Amino acid sequence: MDGAQDSPKDPFLISRGMKIPKDPQLTRGRVRGALKADEYEKKECEAVMRVVRPTDTVLELGGGIGYMSTLLSAVKKVQRVVSYEANPALIPYIRSVHAANDVTNVDLRNALLMPQAGPQIPFYIRSNFLASSMHNSVDAEDIVDTAMIEQHGIAEVLAAEQPSVLVCDIEGAEATLLPAGDWSNLRLAIIELHPQWIGPEGVRAVFDAMHRGGLTYFAKASEGKVVCFRRDW
C-alpha cells in the first residue's frame, strides 16, 4: 500500500505500510514524494528488510525522522531498538511517528554517541530543523535556539545494550566513531558511507573497524554508499 491517494484531510502519509504524520517542515517536497513512493531511505530500508531478524536488538545511530526505527519495530518486529539522534528539534516528531505506529520498544536518546563520554556540548537549532548541527560558523543568522546535548561513550553503550545489529547514518562521523567501538558482538551492520566527506581514508577506517569485529562485506545487501557487513553469510 502506498500513499498516492492520501486525502488533504488525512493526517498521515502511508509509506511501506507505516503511518507518517504530515508535518509542514519535515514531510514536504522531495521527502513527501519519496515517502509516498516508498523510496525514502530506500537502500537502507531494502538492506534492513533483507537481513534483519525479529530476534535482533538494533543500535541505530542517526534517528532522523524516526522512519527507520519504526520500520525496524513495526515492520521487522525486532526485539528492541536503541536510537541515537542528536537534533533535539526532531525528537517530538520521532515520538509522534512511533506513537502513530504503536511502537513501544524504541529507546530514543537525544544524545551523541562518541568515542568517549564527555560533558554536554551545544547543538544549534536552525529555522530549518534538518540543517541544525553542532556548528555555528555557517549560516549563524538562521540559528533560532541552542540546546545542550549529552555525549555518551561508545564502549559503555555497547557493553550495556549488547546489540546484534548496527544501523548507522551519521553524516560522515562514521569514520571517527566506528573505529572506536568493539563490534565483536554484532551479527551484522548496515552503514551509509559519506565518501564525499570522509574520503578514502575514512571509508577504509570503517571497513577496518568492521573487519576487526569479525564482520565481512556482504554484497547482496549492499548498494552504492550503503554497505552491509555480516558475520556469517
N, C-alpha and C positions, 0 to 999 in steps of 0.2 A: 504494500500500500504506500502511495506517495501523497504529497500534499498539493498536487496540481489543482485540485478542486476546492481548496480551502476558502471558506467564506470570510469576508471582511469582519464579520461579527464573531468569528471563531477566534478564541484567544490563543490557539496553538497552531503551529505548523506541524506536520507529521513527517518524520524523517526516520527511515529504517524501522518503522513501526513505533517510534518514540514520540511523545508529545514534547514539542519545543516551544515554550512560551514566547509569544511575539514581544519584541522589545524595539522601541524606536531607534536605539543606538546599535544594538548587537545583532539584530536579525533583519538587516536591510541590504539592498543592493546585491552584490555578488554572494554574500553569505546567505541571504534568503534564497537565492536561486539554487545554490549548492545544497542547502538543506532540503529543499523541496524535491530536488532531483536525486537525492541520496548520494551526492557527490562530496559532501563536506568531509574533510579529512579522509578521503576515500582510501588512499593507500594504507594508512594506519588501520582503518576500520577493517579492510579486507584481510590484513595480516592477523588482526585480533580474531576475526571470525574463523580464520583457518586453523589457528594453533592454540588459542587459549581454551582451557578446560573449566568446567564448573567447579572442580576441586581446587582451583588456583586461588592464591592470595596475591593481589596485584599492588605493586607500588607504582603510582602514576606521578611523574614529575612534569608539571605544566598542566594544570587542570583546565585552563581555557574557559570555555563557556559551560563546562560540565557535560559535554556531549559524550566524550569517551568513557568517563566514569559511569554514565548512565547506560551506555551500550554494554559495558562490562557487567554491570549489576543486573539490569532489567532484561537484556537480551541473552548474554552469555551465562548469566546466573552464577557468577563466581562467588566464592565464599566471602570475600571481603576485599575492599579497595581502600588503600591509604593514598589520598590525593593531596599533592602539594601545589598550591597556587599562591604566588607572591602578591598579585594585584588585589588589594582589598576591595576595590570597586566592583570586582567580578563576583565576589563571594555571595552576595544576596541573590544574584541571578542564578549562579550554580545551584544554590539551595532550592530555588524555585523550579529548576529543571528536575532535580531529584524528587521534589515533592509531587510534581505532575506525573511522575512515573512510578510512584510508590517505592522509591529507593530508600532503604534504611540501613544498608550495610557499607556505606562510604564514610570513612573518617576524613573529612575535609579540613585541611590545615592551611590557614593563611600565614605561611612562613616560607623561608628559603631553606632548601637543603644544601648544605655547604660541606667542603672537606673537613671543616672543624666547626663546632658550635662557637658562637660569638655573641656579643652584645647586639641589641636591637639596632637596626640601621634604617635611615629614612627611605621611603618609597614615595615617589612623586606622582600624584594622580592628576591626569590631564582631562580637559573637557571631552576629548575622545578617549574613553576608557581604555581602549585597546592600545593606545600609544603611551600609556603610563609605564613608568620604569624607575629604576634606581638612579637614573642620570638626570641632572637638572641643567646641564650645559647646553642642551639643544631644545629649541622651542620653549624656553623658560616662560614666555608670556602665556602659554597655554596651561600652565600648572594651576589647578584650582584648589588643591589640598595636599597635605603631606601626612603620611601615616608612618608609624614606627613598626617595623616588621622583625619578627624573631628570626634568628639563624640557628637551625638545628644541625647537629653533626651527623654526617652520613654513617659513621661506624655505629653510633648509638641507635640510630633508627633501624638499620639493617639487623642489628642484634635483637632488638625488641620485637620487630614485626615479622622477621623471617619470611619475606615474600618469596614466592616461587616464580613470579613474572615481574619484569620491569617494562613499563611503557613510558617512553621519555621523549618529550618535545620541549626543550628549554632554550630555544633560540640561540644556540651557539655555546651555552655554558656546559654542554656535554663534554667538551674537550678538556675541561679542568675538573669537573665534578666526578665523572665516571672513573677516571684513573685513581681517584682517592678511595674508591669503595672496594670491598671484598665481595665479589659476586659469586662465590663458590657455592652458595645455596640456591642459586637461581636454576630454574628449569629452562627458561627462555627469556629473551629480551627483544623488544621492538623499539627501535630508536630512529627518530628522524634526525638525520645529519644536516648540518648547515655549512657545507664546504666553502660557500662564498664568504663566510666569516672566519671559520677556524682553519681553513687551508689544508694542505695535505698532511701537515704535521698533526693537526687536530684530529683528522679522520683516522690517521694511524694510531693516535693515542686511544681513541675509542675502541678500535679493533683490538689493540693490545690489551686493554682493560678486560674486554670480554674473553679473550683467549686465556688470560691469566686465571680467570674464574672457571675455566674449563668449558666454555661455550664456543661454538664454531658457527661461522656464517652459514645461513640457511637460505639458499637462493629461491626456493619455491614460495616463500612467504615474504620475499624482499622485492622491492621495485624502486628504482631510482634512488632517491635520497633516504627512503625508508628501508632500513635494513633490519633483518631478523637474525638472531643468534639462538641456537639450540644446543642443549647438552646431548640429547640423543635424537637421531634422525629417524 
